[in-house]
Amino acid sequence: MQAWWSELSSLNQGVYALASFFTILFAWQFLAALVGFGGSDLDPGPEVDDGVTSDGIAVFKLLSIRSVIAFGMLFGWTTALYLEAGKELTIAVLYGLVWGAAGRNGARSF
């Protein structure tokens, strides 16, 4: 494993590190959800009408923690694997952005 890591370019090492970081966050979040942390069974408190419309809430949910973690994980792994396969940097990043955006949209549905 040490030989494989040292043979990677510094760019590919950075992308693998990014993917690993977000994968650890994803696994932690997944296990916490299985155990019951962060569930909707907690008392959210009294409802308060603060004048915020649902459009503002939808924009805020666009950048939820789940969507950022899903984007980072899928973007990192996709980019790293396409770079490993010998694709150009721009193609690898473009595919990474597409996969990351697809994962971010999937995470928003939860």
N, C-alpha and C positions, 0 to 999 in steps of 0.2 A: 504494500500500500504506500509505503514511504517513497518508493521508486516512482510509482504512478503519479503521486502528488508533485514530486520534484520535476517531473517531465512536463507538467502542464505550464502553460504560459501564465504570467501574473494576472492577465485579464481573466482567463478561465478559472484560476484559483479564486479570484475575487467573486466571480459569479457563483461558483460552487459554495463559497462561504455565505453569500447572500441567501442562496437557496436553502442551505442547511439551517441558517438562523431562522428564517420564516417557517421552515418545516417544524422546527422545535416549538416555535410559538403556536403553530397550528395543532400539533399533537397535544400540547399542554391545554389549549382551549378545548379541544375535542374531549380529552379525558375529564376536564372540569365539568363539561356539559353532561357527560355520562354519569358522573358522581352526583350532579345536581347543583353545582355552583353556577350562578348566573342564570338560573331558570326564571320562568315567568311566574312561579308560584310565590315569589316574595311580594310582600305588600308594597305597592308602588306609592302609597300615601294618598292624600286627598287630591282630587282633580282641581287644578287651578286654571282659570281662564286668563291667560296672560296676553291674549290678543295675537298670538302667533298663528298664522294660517298653516294649513296642511302643506302648501307649496314650500314654505320655509323648512318644514320638518323633512320633506322628501329630499331636499337638497342636502340637508345635514346627514341624512341616512346614506347618501351617496358615498360618503367617506367614513363609513363605520370601521371599527377595528377589524371586524371579520372580513370585510371586503379588502382592506389594505393587506391583511395577512394572506388572504387567498391570492391576491394579485402578486405579492412579492414571492410567494412560494412557487406559483406556476410560471411567472416570468423568469425567475432564477433557474429553475430546472430546465425549462424549455431552451433558454438561451445557452446554458451550459452544455446541454446535450447536442444542440445544433452546432456549437463551436467545436465540440469534441468530434463530431462527424465530418468536420472540415468545411462547413459552410462559411461564407463571408460574414463579417461582423454585422453588417447592415441587415442581411437576411436573417441572421440568428436573432438580432434584437427585434426586428419586425415580427417574426413568429412569436417571440417571447411576449411582445406587447399584445398580440392577438389572443394568445392563450391566457395571459394575465387578465385581460379585459373580460374574457369569457368566464373565468373563475370568479372575478369580482362580481359580475352580474349574478352568478349562481349563489354566491354567498349572501347577496342582498335579499334573496327570497326566503331566507331562514328567519 
